[in-house]
Amino acid sequence: MSPLRHAVAVALTTLSLGATLSAGNWPQFRGPHGQGVSDETALPSTWGPATNVAWKTAIEGLGHSSPIVWGNTVFLTTAVEGETLPGAKPPVHMLQEDPNKPAEPFVHPDSLGADKRHTYKVMALALDTGAIRWSKVAYDGPVYDGRHKRSSYASPTPVTDGTRVYAYFGSEGIYAYDFDGKLLWKTEIGKIKTLGMGTATSPVLYQNLVILQADEDNGDASFITALDAKTGKTVWKTKRTTSVTWTTPALVPVGKGFELVAAGMEFIIGYDPATGAELWRTKGLESNTIATPLVGHGLVIVSAGYPTKKVLAIRPGGRGDVTATHVAWTYEKGTSYITSPILYGDYVYLISDAGLLTCLDAKTGALKYEGGRPPVPAKFVASPVAFGGNIYLTSQDGDTFVVKAGPVHEVVRTNEIDEPVYASLAPTQGRLLIRGQGHLFCIKAPA
């Protein structure tokens, strides 16, 4: 991307957030543009358990949400499991696996947690020291639905506009706090069935709105909604006919404004983020939709990895059904079930569940390489980040493989921490924040 185009993108994203992004902030899932890319030039590239760890803070409970940062404050969510609650159980899930047959009751064998008491917390830490400034209980009690045994009830990443931080916990609500930890408002947007897998979609800010994609089970009660950021009141709510998703919608610059693109199994839909009005739609991914859309080069690129692998590159700005007119290219290999791909410079990098990389030309979908292997066998759920000409892929084992960006696969180095990692990394203000299974790590090179 040219410096001019990048400056325009930064300005547009700043407008969409409704706040001035000071240098180095990482205010939402996958950063200020929601794409996992940092422009900082002094971020650490090498670390280990005893190397370049500025601080390490223990975090109670279980959470796969990523840390976000504004100024000297880090925000994080976590979920603490309590005792078994007699009579507590998940709702009945109906799944229609064959379109020619009616939906049938479904129980996922890996779903758990709905019979327990849970405490959801929002935390603030000092970026420079890792000290916990405050920890607030957002919710304490029974939960509506189960979660996957490898997931967490604190999977959605919070978002901040520099004044308030918004933390979303699915059926148990969304909560707004000021930077001192005062609860400003809380809102329950509805009971959302997730086939017993839990909630993962993160909130997105547009001007004075907090936007949430809430797709459930077979899609009978799916919707997307926007809340007033100051009050939590519903500004708009639009019904959807897409089955359960775990993806986060993306704001896409189009002309002088934005479109809000929400991916799904049955449809990919572009909305007016100010009103919720549907602008266009294409045929969907025909798979469980978890990855976050990519935005760049005049395209929005959506992907999924199970049960089929598919990537669609769509030109925004259309109206009505644009399946036959606005799909620029497709690709049907290389995607993962959970991990989002990344668009960095001129290339899209797809990451498989085992960390195999596929590099595509972002404009055309042309294959540059496939099957780029990590140095050791690994599994991946954290989404990659990119900075300094490299792609950073973090495995569940806590190893981060540094891959040189470009059309030739080259592993530059391997960094590690001493515990598993399921959350995406957060580059910020010369530091790299890594949420491990039990700690938040701050990586910083010596001055």
C-alpha positions in Angstrom: 0.0 0.0 0.0 1.4 3.4 -0.9 2.0 6.0 1.9 -0.9 8.1 0.5 -3.4 5.2 0.4 -2.3 4.2 3.9 -2.8 7.8 5.2 -6.3 7.8 3.7 -7.1 4.4 5.3 -5.9 5.7 8.7 -8.0 8.8 8.4 -11.1 6.7 7.4 -10.6 4.3 10.3 -10.2 7.2 12.7 -13.5 8.6 11.5 -15.2 5.2 11.9 -14.1 4.9 15.5 -15.4 8.3 16.3 -12.2 9.2 18.2 -8.7 10.3 17.5 -6.3 7.3 17.5 -3.1 8.4 19.3 0.0 6.7 18.1 0.4 3.1 19.0 -3.0 2.4 20.5 -4.5 -1.1 19.8 -8.1 -0.4 20.6 -10.0 -3.5 19.3 -9.7 -7.0 18.0 -6.8 -7.1 15.5 -5.9 -3.5 16.1 -7.0 0.0 15.0 -8.0 -1.1 11.5 -9.3 -4.6 12.6 -6.7 -6.2 10.3 -3.9 -7.3 12.6 -1.3 -5.0 11.0 0.9 -2.5 12.9 2.8 0.4 11.4 5.1 0.8 14.4 8.8 0.5 13.6 10.3 -0.1 17.0 8.4 -3.3 18.1 10.4 -6.2 19.5 11.1 -9.1 17.1 12.9 -11.5 19.4 11.9 -12.9 22.8 11.9 -15.9 25.1 11.0 -16.9 28.6 14.0 -15.0 30.0 14.6 -12.6 27.1 12.9 -9.2 26.6 10.0 -10.0 29.0 9.4 -6.6 30.6 6.7 -8.0 32.9 4.4 -10.9 33.4 1.1 -10.6 35.3 -1.0 -13.6 36.4 -4.6 -13.4 35.1 -7.3 -15.3 37.0 -9.8 -17.5 35.1 -9.9 -18.4 31.5 -10.1 -16.0 28.5 -9.2 -16.1 24.9 -10.0 -12.4 24.3 -7.0 -10.3 23.2 -5.7 -7.4 25.2 -6.5 -3.9 23.9 -4.6 -0.8 24.7 -5.3 3.0 25.0 -2.5 5.2 26.3 -1.0 3.5 29.3 -4.0 1.3 30.0 -4.4 -2.4 29.0 -8.0 -3.8 29.1 -8.7 -7.5 29.3 -11.6 -9.8 30.0 -11.7 -13.2 31.8 -14.2 -15.8 33.0 -13.9 -17.7 36.2 -15.9 -21.0 36.6 -17.6 -21.7 39.8 -19.7 -24.4 41.4 -22.3 -26.6 39.7 -25.8 -25.1 39.8 -28.6 -27.7 40.2 -31.0 -27.6 37.4 -28.9 -25.4 35.1 -28.6 -26.6 31.6 -28.3 -25.2 28.0 -31.2 -24.5 25.7 -32.3 -27.1 23.2 -30.4 -26.7 19.9 -32.0 -27.5 16.6 -29.7 -28.3 13.7 -30.7 -28.8 10.1 -27.8 -30.6 8.5 -29.9 -31.8 5.4 -31.8 -29.0 3.7 -34.4 -31.5 2.5 -35.1 -32.6 6.1 -36.4 -30.7 9.2 -34.1 -29.6 11.9 -33.4 -32.1 14.7 -32.2 -31.6 18.3 -28.4 -31.4 18.5 -26.0 -31.7 21.4 -22.3 -31.1 20.6 -20.1 -33.7 22.3 -17.5 -31.0 23.3 -19.9 -28.5 24.8 -19.7 -27.8 28.5 -20.1 -25.1 31.2 -23.8 -24.5 31.1 -24.4 -26.3 34.4 -21.9 -24.0 36.2 -21.9 -20.6 37.9 -19.6 -18.2 36.1 -18.0 -14.8 36.9 -17.1 -12.5 34.0 -14.6 -9.8 34.8 -13.2 -6.7 33.0 -9.7 -5.7 34.0 -7.4 -2.7 33.5 -3.6 -3.0 33.8 -0.8 -0.5 33.6 1.0 -0.9 30.3 4.4 0.2 31.7 4.4 -2.1 34.8 1.7 -4.8 34.4 0.1 -3.8 37.7 -3.7 -4.5 37.9 -5.4 -1.1 38.3 -8.9 -2.5 38.7 -10.9 -5.6 38.2 -14.7 -5.4 38.0 -17.3 -8.2 38.0 -19.5 -7.6 35.0 -21.7 -10.7 35.5 -22.0 -13.4 38.1 -24.4 -16.3 37.9 -25.7 -19.0 35.5 -25.1 -18.8 31.8 -27.5 -19.3 28.9 -25.5 -21.7 26.7 -22.5 -23.9 26.8 -19.0 -23.4 25.3 -16.6 -25.6 23.5 -14.2 -27.3 25.9 -11.3 -25.6 24.2 -13.0 -22.2 24.2 -13.8 -19.6 26.9 -16.7 -17.5 28.0 -14.4 -14.5 27.6 -13.5 -15.0 24.0 -14.8 -11.7 22.5 -12.2 -9.0 22.6 -13.3 -5.7 24.1 -13.1 -2.3 22.3 -12.4 1.2 23.4 -12.9 4.7 22.0 -10.5 6.3 24.4 -13.2 7.3 26.8 -15.1 4.1 27.5 -14.3 0.4 27.2 -17.0 -2.0 26.0 -16.9 -5.7 26.9 -19.3 -8.2 25.4 -20.2 -11.5 26.9 -22.9 -12.8 24.5 -26.2 -13.7 26.1 -25.0 -12.3 29.4 -24.8 -8.8 27.9 -22.4 -6.0 27.0 -20.9 -3.6 29.6 -19.5 -0.1 29.3 -16.9 1.2 31.8 -15.0 4.4 32.1 -11.2 4.3 32.4 -11.5 4.4 36.2 -13.6 1.2 36.3 -17.0 2.8 36.8 -19.9 0.9 35.2 -21.7 3.4 32.9 -24.3 1.0 31.4 -25.1 -2.6 30.7 -27.4 -4.0 28.1 -28.7 -7.5 27.3 -29.2 -7.8 23.6 -31.0 -11.2 23.8 -30.5 -14.9 24.3 -28.2 -16.1 21.6 -27.9 -19.8 20.9 -24.5 -20.9 19.7 -24.9 -24.6 19.2 -23.3 -24.9 22.6 -19.9 -23.5 21.3 -19.9 -20.1 23.0 -19.7 -16.5 21.8 -16.6 -15.2 19.9 -17.7 -12.2 17.9 -16.2 -8.9 19.1 -17.9 -5.5 19.2 -17.0 -2.9 16.5 -17.2 0.9 16.9 -18.6 3.2 14.2 -18.9 6.9 15.1 -21.1 6.8 18.2 -22.3 3.2 17.8 -21.3 -0.1 19.2 -22.1 -2.8 16.6 -22.6 -6.5 17.4 -23.2 -9.4 15.0 -25.5 -11.9 16.7 -26.1 -15.0 14.6 -27.6 -18.1 16.2 -28.2 -21.8 15.6 -30.2 -22.1 12.4 -30.7 -18.4 11.9 -34.3 -18.1 13.0 -33.5 -15.4 15.5 -30.2 -14.0 14.0 -29.6 -10.2 13.9 -27.1 -7.5 13.7 -27.5 -4.4 16.0 -26.0 -1.1 16.9 -26.2 0.5 20.4 -25.6 4.1 21.4 -22.1 4.2 22.8 -23.1 6.7 25.6 -26.3 4.9 26.8 -26.4 1.4 25.5 -29.8 1.9 24.0 -30.6 0.2 20.7 -30.2 2.6 17.7 -31.0 0.0 15.0 -31.5 -3.8 14.8 -31.6 -5.7 11.5 -32.8 -9.3 11.2 -30.5 -11.8 9.5 -31.3 -15.2 8.0 -27.8 -16.7 8.5 -27.0 -19.5 10.9 -24.6 -19.2 13.8 -21.3 -17.4 13.3 -18.4 -16.5 15.4 -16.9 -13.9 13.2 -16.5 -10.1 13.8 -17.9 -7.8 11.1 -15.6 -5.3 9.3 -15.9 -1.7 8.4 -15.0 -1.2 4.7 -14.2 2.3 3.2 -16.3 2.9 0.1 -16.1 6.3 -1.5 -16.5 8.9 1.2 -18.2 6.5 3.6 -18.3 3.0 5.0 -20.0 -0.3 4.6 -20.3 -2.8 7.3 -19.6 -6.3 6.0 -20.9 -9.3 7.9 -19.8 -12.8 6.8 -21.9 -15.9 7.1 -22.6 -19.4 5.9 -25.6 -18.6 3.7 -24.8 -14.9 2.8 -22.2 -12.2 2.9 -24.0 -9.0 3.5 -23.0 -5.3 3.3 -24.9 -2.9 5.5 -25.1 0.9 6.1 -23.4 1.1 9.5 -25.4 4.2 10.4 -28.8 2.7 9.9 -28.5 -1.1 9.5 -30.1 -1.0 6.1 -28.9 -3.9 3.8 -27.1 -2.6 0.8 -25.9 -5.8 -1.0 -25.4 -9.5 -0.5 -23.6 -12.4 -2.1 -23.9 -16.1 -1.7 -22.1 -17.2 1.6 -19.2 -19.3 2.5 -21.2 -22.5 3.0 -19.1 -23.2 6.1 -18.8 -22.3 9.8 -17.8 -18.7 9.7 -15.2 -17.6 12.3 -12.4 -15.7 10.5 -12.6 -11.9 10.4 -12.9 -10.3 7.0 -9.9 -8.7 5.4 -10.0 -5.2 3.8 -7.7 -3.8 1.2 -7.0 -3.1 -2.5 -10.7 -2.2 -3.0 -11.8 -5.6 -1.8 -13.3 -7.3 1.2 -12.0 -10.8 1.6 -13.9 -13.4 3.6 -12.9 -17.0 4.4 -13.9 -20.2 6.2 -12.3 -23.5 6.8 -14.9 -26.1 7.9 -16.6 -28.2 6.6 -15.3 -26.8 3.3 -12.5 -24.4 2.6 -13.3 -21.2 0.8 -12.1 -17.7 0.2 -14.2 -15.0 -1.5 -12.9 -11.6 -2.6 -15.8 -9.1 -3.1 -15.8 -5.6 -4.5 -18.0 -3.5 -2.1 -20.3 -0.8 -3.2 -22.9 -2.8 -5.1 -26.6 -3.0 -4.5 -28.9 -6.0 -4.3 -27.6 -9.5 -5.1 -24.1 -9.0 -6.4 -23.0 -12.7 -6.5 -22.6 -12.6 -10.3 -21.1 -9.1 -10.5 -18.9 -8.3 -7.6 -17.0 -11.4 -6.6 -13.5 -10.6 -7.9 -11.9 -14.0 -7.2 -12.3 -17.2 -5.2 -9.9 -19.8 -3.7 -10.7 -23.1 -2.1 -7.7 -24.3 -0.2 -5.4 -23.4 2.7 -7.9 -21.9 5.2 -8.2 -22.8 8.9 -11.2 -23.4 11.1 -10.6 -20.7 13.6 -7.5 -18.6 12.7 -8.1 -15.5 10.6 -5.9 -14.8 7.6 -4.0 -11.6 7.2 -3.6 -9.1 4.4 -0.2 -7.4 4.5 1.1 -5.3 1.6 0.1 -6.9 -1.7 -0.5 -10.4 -0.4 -3.1 -12.4 1.5 -1.7 -15.1 3.8 -3.9 -18.0 4.7 -3.0 -20.1 7.7 -4.2 -23.7 8.1 -5.0 -25.3 11.5 -1.5 -26.8 11.4 0.2 -23.5 10.5 0.7 -24.2 6.8 0.9 -20.9 4.9 -0.6 -20.1 1.5 0.3 -16.7 -0.1 -2.1 -15.2 -2.6 -1.9 -12.0 -4.6 -4.5 -9.8 -2.9 -5.8 -8.2 -6.1 -6.2 -11.3 -8.2 -6.1 -14.3 -5.9 -3.1 -15.7 -7.9 -1.2 -18.3 -6.0 2.4 -17.3 -4.9 3.1 -20.3 -2.7 1.4 -22.9 -0.6 2.4 -25.4 2.0 4.8 -23.1 3.8 5.6 -25.1 7.0 6.4 -24.0 10.5 9.7 -25.3 11.8 7.9 -27.7 14.2 4.5 -29.4 14.1 1.9 -27.2 15.9 -1.8 -26.2 16.1 -3.0 -22.7 15.7 -6.1 -20.7 16.9 -4.6 -17.2 17.5 -4.8 -14.9 14.5 -1.5 -13.6 13.1 -0.2 -10.0 13.3 2.2 -8.3 11.0 4.8 -5.5 11.4 8.3 -4.7 10.3 8.1 -6.7 7.1 7.2 -10.0 8.9 4.2 -12.1 9.7 4.0 -13.4 13.3 2.2 -16.7 13.8 1.6 -17.9 17.3 0.8 -21.6 18.1 -1.1 -23.1 20.9 2.2 -24.2 22.4 3.2 -20.5 22.8 5.8 -20.5 20.0 5.7 -17.5 17.6 7.1 -18.2 14.2 8.4 -15.1 12.4 7.8 -15.4 8.6 9.2 -12.9 6.1 6.5 -11.2 4.2 6.4 -11.6 0.5 5.9 -14.2 -2.3 8.6 -16.6 -1.0 8.2 -18.5 2.2 11.0 -18.0 4.7 10.9 -18.5 8.5 13.1 -15.9 10.0 13.1 -17.1 13.7 11.1 -18.7 16.4 10.2 -17.0 19.7 8.5 -18.6 22.7 6.9 -18.1 26.0 6.5 -20.8 28.6 2.7 -21.4 28.4 0.0 -22.1 25.8 -1.5 -19.2 23.8 -5.0 -19.0 22.4 -5.4 -15.2 22.1 -4.1 -13.0 19.3 -1.1 -10.8 20.0 -1.3 -7.0 20.4 1.5 -4.8 19.2 1.5 -1.4 20.9 3.8 1.5 21.7 7.1 -0.4 21.2 5.7 -3.5 23.1 4.1 -6.8 22.2 1.4 -8.1 24.6 0.9 -11.9 24.6 -2.0 -13.4 26.5 -1.0 -16.9 27.7 -3.2 -19.4 29.4 -2.4 -18.0 32.8 -0.5 -14.7 32.4 -0.3 -11.6 30.3 3.2 -11.0 29.0 4.7 -7.7 27.9 7.6 -8.1 25.5 9.9 -5.1 25.1 13.4 -4.8 23.7 15.9 -3.0 25.9 16.1 0.8 25.4 
